[in-house]
């Protein structure tokens, strides 16, 4: 409840905030529809509609009245004046000022053109991937890079590099200097461990690639998402080329999955991953949802929740003990001779491959390193887009010892650049490391494995809700980590986690 100190200035902002929220929610809904149910022929016309909505969203916030009010309240908060604002409202003003610093530097016409480009990007990418033809996506990619560079340069301050501007969008306070140290630490730990593992006998996992009827996979994927805590009263699961999570608010969270008949683990771990994202959004409090602070704090923190669910929970033996019988019952012929121990060993194998989304825990960060190095070249060295497939293949050969022979298994495997999400990829590796840091703390506070064996996953999810989810965007990654674990980001827990897990897994 609010006392008599209601702030009139903030009240005057509400109609603008409501319109902006409605426009952005509509764009999210169109985006979801385009990638799931909309007919392919619709994309160009729908892009025009999205362009208009994006213009309205822009104008609802980017006007003199809103700007003056936001800057006035921001200054009053900074000076410590009594504003009568709640903590949530102060958070909204802080976020709006950040949005202003982003948007006011970008001409409306260019912003609208870019929004239209983003709207067709996913479709152009999917078409190119399905045809295994990079040339079909190249013009769109070049335009996206051009706009992204231009927008980054508009927003540079204090001598930043353009790529640092992009990285900060996804993870506040994490720049190339910090990430270079982080990735170097991972390389030093992972590469020697991989070499030792390569000398060990390969584990049996072929049974995962038998024929698994897609309808049964869908059934089990739905079960495991709910088992983890994804509320089907407030969420839905659909299909798309690349699994993703979208939300309109905390009571309408949408995840997608992709099914391969001859790959059991792909759909299972994709849905666990996306459920982790979805649960985060479902746990955003009512007073935050449908406001500028009503979402995950950062991409890295969001990834920490999905990767925590996928790997730390989802690949543990304790998680599967209560539910492995159901999986066997779903696929009795394929799994009749496969013990739980054999299944756990198979889903925790490590082997260098080409596809990021299919990568194991140990090699995953090397996939991210490839993308991080490429993005650095694009934005620091103006590396030509035409040469990116070859650079991609060379880096895969250098870091993982494998070389793509097709575009769809190489540079066209990810959707992110198709939506203009440059600077996002490093968040995946950061998410793994953040998850390991939270796991280190969580084990101090409860018997993690015992909780899972009892089928009480909700205790772990509730802990994450209390320590991470409830803050929305009111706090950044380091602030949340400091409160949850007593220290800011520390990659050592991730390195220790990987070394300990895979040393035991392979008896090194």
N, C-alpha and C positions, 0 to 999 in steps of 0.2 A: 504494500500500500504506500501511497505517497501522502506526505503531510501537506500543510498549507503552503509549503515553499514551492508550489508548482511553477515551473519556469515557462513564462509566456513565449519566450523566443523559441524554445524547443517545441511547444505546442504548435507554433506557426509552421514548423518544419514538417509536421505529420502528413498533411495532404501530399506533399512532394515525395516524402518517403514511401507513402502508400502507393503512389503511382509508379515510382521506380521499382518497388517490389513487385507490383503486378506485371509490369513490362518484362522484368528479368525472369519471373516465374513463367510467363508465356513463352519466352525464348527457350527456357530449359525444357518446357513441354514439347515445343516444336523440334528441338534438338534430339530429344529422346525418340520422338515419333519418326524422325528422318532415318535414324539408325536401326529402328526395329520394325515398324509396321508399314510405314509410308511406301507407296509404289515408287520404283526407281525414277520413273518419268517425272515425278513431282518436284524433284530437287531444285531445278532452276527457278520455277515459279515461286516455290516456297521461300527461296533465298531472297526474293524481292520483298516478300511479306516481312521476313525477318529483318531486312534492312530498314524498313519503315519502323518496326517495333524498336529496333536498336536506337534509331534516331529519337524516338519518343522517350526511351529510357535515359538517353543522354541528356535531352532537354529538361527532363523532370528534375534532374539534379544540377545540371550545368546552367544555372541562371543566377542573375545578380542577387536576388533575394535570399536564395539558399546559401550562396557563397558568403555573403555578408554575415548571415546568422551563424554559419559554421565557424568562420574565422573569429567572430566576436566571442562566441562561447568557448572556442578553443583557447583564446587568449585569456579569458577569465579563469578557465581551469588551470592553465599554466601559471597564472599569477596567484593561485590559491584562494580566489574569491569565493564567497558563499553563493553558489548558483542554484541550489535546490535540486540539482540534477542527481538522479540515482547513479549507481555504478554502471548499470547497463547503458543509461543515456550518455554518460561520459564516454563509455566505450564506443557508442555509435558515433559521437562527435569525432573521436579520434580516428575511427575508420573512415568517416566521410572526408576528413581532412586529407587522409592518405589517398583516398579516391580522387579528391580534387587535384592533388599534386600529380596524379597520374593523368587524369582526363583533361585538365585545363591546358596541358601542353600539347594536346593532339587536336588538330582542326576537326570540327564535326564532320565535314565532308569525307575526310580520310578515315575517320572512325567508322562511318557508315559503310564506306567501300570495303574496309577491312572486315566488318561484320558479315557482309555479303559473301566475301571470299571464304571466311571461316565456315559459313553455312554450306557451301558446295565442296569444301575441302575433303570432308570425310567420304563423300560419294565418289569424288575423283580418285581418292586414294584406294577405295575398295575396288573400283573398276580397274585401276592399274594393277593392283595386287592379284585380282582374279585372272587378269590377262597376262600376268608376269611380265609387265611392260613398263619400265620406269619412265619411258618417254611420255606416257599418257599422264603421268603425275607431275613431270618436270615443270611445265609452265606454271601450274598452281603453286608448287613448292617454291619456285623462284619469286613469285609475287608475295607469298607469305614471308619469306626471308627478307625481302625488300622492305615490306611494311614494318616488320618486327625490328629491323635495324634502324629504320627511320624513327620509329616510336621510342626506341631505347636512347637514341642520340638526343631526341627532344627532352628526355627526362634525366639526363646525366647531371649530377651535382658533385661538388667537391672532387673533381678530377677522376671520377669513377670510370672504369672501362664499360663499354656497352653491355658486355656479357654479365658483368656484376649486377647491373640494373635488372636484368632478366632473372638471375638467380635469386635476388632479393625479393622478387615478386612471389616466388614460391616458398622461400625459406628466409624469413627476415633475419639479417645479421650473418648469413652464411655466404661468403664471397669465394672467389677463385683461390685466394691464398689459403683459406681454411680448408676448402675442398681438395686442393692439391695435396695438402698434408694428410688429409683423411684417406684419400685414394692411395697414396704412397704407402701408408701404414697397412692398408688392406692387401696391396700387392705383395709387400714384404712377408705378410703372414700366409696368404693364400697360395701363391705360386709354389713355394717349397712343399707345402702340405699336399697339393695336387700331385706333385712329382712322386712323392712317397706313395700316395694312394694308387697311382698308375701302375706301380710295381706289384700291387696286391691282386689276387684273383678277382675277376669281375663277379658281382653278385647276380643271382638269378632274378630277372624281372620281366622276362618275355611274356609271362602270363597276363601282365597288365595290358598287353597289346593284342589280345584275342578279340573276337567279335563280341561287343557288348551292346545289345540293342539300345538305341537312343531313347526310346520311351521309358525304359527302365532306368537309364542314367538320369533322365529328367526327374523321375520319381524319387530316386535316392538323393539327388542334388537338393531337391526341395526339402526333404527330410533333414539333411545335415545342416542346411541353412537355418531351419527352425530350431534344431537341436542346439545350435550355437547361440541362438537368441534373436535371430531375424524374425520380426513380428509380421506375419502375413496379413494381419488386420491393418497394418500401416505400410505394407510394402508389397511389391510384386516382383516376379522374376520373368524376364523375357529373353529372347535370343537376339544376338547381334554378331557381326563378324569378329569383333574384338570385345571381350567382356569389359563392362564399365559400370559405374554407379552414378546415378543422377537423383537429385531430390528437389521437390518443390517446397517442402517444409518437413518438419519432424514427423508428420503423420501421412506423408506421401513420399516414400523413399523407393527408388526403382533400381534394381540391379539386373544385369544381363549375364548370360552364359553362352558358351559356344560348345557344341558337341561333336566329337569325332567317334565314329562307331568302333574304331580300332585303337582307342586310347582311353582307358578307364580313369586314370588319375587326372587327366587334363580338366575335365568338367568338375570333378570333385574338388580339386584344389583351387580352381578358378572361382567356384561358388563360395568356398570358405573365405577366400581372399575378398571378394566383393561384399560378402556378408559382413566382414570386418569393417569395411567402409560404411556400409549401410547402417550398422548398429551404432556407429559413431554419430551419424546424422539423426538417427531416431532418438538418441540420448541427449540431443541439444534441448535445453529447457524451453518451455513454452514462451517465457518472457524474452527469449533470444531469437527463436525461430521467426521467419518473416521480417527480420531486421537486418541491417548491414553487418551485424556481428553474429548472425544465426547460422553458423556453419563451422567446419573444422578449422582449427587454428592456422594450420599451414599444410602444404602438400606433404612435407616430410613427416609431420605428426600424423596426418591421415594415413600415409603409407605405413607408419609404425603400427597402426591398429590392424590394417589388413594383413601385413606380413606377420605380425604377432599371432593373429588367428590362423593364418595359413601354415606357418612353420612351427612356431614355438608350441602352439596348442595342437594344430592339425596333423603334424607329423610325429607327435609323441605317442608312444605305446599306450600310455595311461588314457589318452583321449579315446583311442580305438577299443580299449578293453570292453566297455559297456555296449558298443554299437557294431563291432566287427561281425557279430552273428547276423545282424540285419543285412549287412552288405553281402555276406555269403548267401543268405536266403534270397536276396534280390537277383544274384547271379550264381545259382547253385552249380551249374555245369562248369562254368569258367573257374570258379574258386573252390571246388569241392576238395581238392588236395592241397590247398594253400593254407598253411597255419598262420596265425596272427603274427608270429615272429618273422616268418618268411615275408609276409606282406609289409611289415614295418621296415625290414632290411631293404626291401625293394623300393619303397617310397622315399627312403633316405639315401639312396645310392648317389654317388657323384660321378659325373661324366661330362666332359666338355662337349657342348652341342651348339647348334646355330641359333636356336630360338629362345629369346629372353623369357617369354612367358612359360616355357617348359623347363627353364634352367633350375638346377638344384640349388640349395642354399649356399653351398660352397663356391660355386662358379658364378652365381648370380651377379655379384658386384663387378665382375670382369665384363659382363655384358653392359652394365651401366657405364663402366669406364670407357668402353668404345664410344658410346653415344656422347659422353661428356667431352672426350677428346675431339670428336667431330664438331660438336657445337662450339667449342673454343676456337677451332680453325675457321668456322663459318663467320663468327662474330669478331674475332681478333685479327684474322688474316684475310678476310674476304675470299675465302676458299670457294672456287666456282662450283655451283650446284651440279653441273654436268659431270664433275669428277668424283662426286660423293660416293657413288656405288663402289668404285675401285678403292677409295680410301677406307670405306667400311670393310671391304673384304680383306684388305691388307692388315687392318688392326685386329680383325678376328683371328687371322692367322698368327699374328704376333702374340696376342694375349691368351687366346684359347687353343691355338694349335689346330684350328679347323677353318676351312675356307668355303663360303657360300658359292653355290653353282647356279643360283637363281636369284632374281630380285625379291621374290616373295619370301624366301628364306634369308634374305639379306636386308637391304635398306628399306624394303617395303613392308616389313613385318609389323611395324608399329603404327598406330593411328595418330600419335601425339603431334607430330609436325604438321599433319593435315589440318589440325585445329589451331595451329600457331603456337603450340605449347613448347616453345624453346626455353630451356632452363629447368624444365620439369624433371628430366630423367634422373638427375643427381638425387632428387628427393626419395627415389626408391631405395638407393643404397643408404641414405641417411635414415630412412624409415626402418630398415633392418637394424641399424645400430641403435636407434632410439628404443626400438622394441626390446633389444637385448638388455639395455640399461633398465627399462621398466621391469623386465623379467627378473633381473638381479635383485631389485628391490622387493618385488612381489614375493619371491621365495623367502625373504626374511620375515614376511608377515603372514604367510600361510604355507601349509604343506601342499604345494602345487600339484604334484603327481597324485596324491591321495584324493584331492578334491576332484580331479578329472576321473579317477577310477570309480568314484561314487556317482559319476554322471552329474556332478554339481557345477557345470561350466558357468552357470549364472553367477556364482560367487566371484569368479575371475572377471567376468564381464562387468559386474557391479563395481568391482574395484577400479577397473579402467574408467567406468562411468563417473565415479567419484573423483578420481585423480586427474582425469584428462578431459572426458567428453563434456562435462557440465559447464566448462568455461567458454565453450564456443571460441569466438575470436577475441574474447576479452583479454586473453594473455597469449604471449608468443611461446614458441617451443622451449626456449631456455627458461622462461619464467615457470612454465608448467613442470619441466623436469626438475627444477630447483625445489619446487614445493613437493613433488612426488617422491624424489629420490635423495634430496639433500645436496645435489650438485647439478651444474649445468651440463651440457652435452659432453659425453666422454666415450670415445670410440673404443676404448680398451675392453669394455665389457663385451662388445661384439666380437672382437678378435679372440678373446678368451672363450667365449661361447662356441665359436666355430672350431677352434683348436680342440677344445675339450670334447665336443660332440663327435667330430669326425675322427679323432684319435681313437676314441672308444669304438665307434661304428666299424672301423676298419682294423682294430686291434694293432695299432701302430706302437 
